[in-house]
Amino acid sequence: MVAEPTVFIIDDDPDALDSLRCLLRSVGLPAEPYSQPSQFLQSYDPSRPGCIVLDVRMPEMSGLELQQELVRRGSPPPIIVVTGHADVPVCTTAFRAGAFDFIEKPANHQLLLGRIQRAIERDAAERRARGAAPQYLARRELLTPREREVLELIVSGQTLKQIATTLEISVQTASKHRTRVLEKMRVSTDVELVRLVLSADSK
């Protein structure tokens, strides 16, 4: 079973924490609030999908310090940084560390919900891409050397006729190789094959 995306909220302001939690639940988005970064880190599980909404100024650990710790641990979900004390250095630091977005308080509810939804969609896409890489490599091992050549030529955009010319084989033979490549890679079309290869190569 695929886990439902969750919005993890870290903010030491109890009113802001409760307000955002209620807003998210009103549109059916599961939310987990944390008033301290240490509480969040204790329960942090990078395998859980969703996104993080993170305040900047907190007494125990700043939002930027928490962001850096999550990056150090590897592949955190998208992070939306929110703050009532925005300035250029803070914004720059957040984006350089990989923040998905940076929003000033008080944030418009519709704007914030829209950014959160996009962050969740980004997280889902990145998880699919990470999952595609090992699948692609395992399937590619099943290809013969000739079939790997055909795969590379398909991905480069060549037609069957061009592939036949490049490999000095007949169009019929090229078509048979292409069919076996698609079968072994478990895709139905050249477009799906290209998408699989590009997703794997980006990781």
Helices and strands as residue ranges (DSSP letters): E 6-10, H 14-26, E 31-34, H 37-43, E 50-55, H 63-73, E 79-83, H 88-96, E 101-104, H 109-140, H 145-155, H 160-167, H 171-185, H 190-201
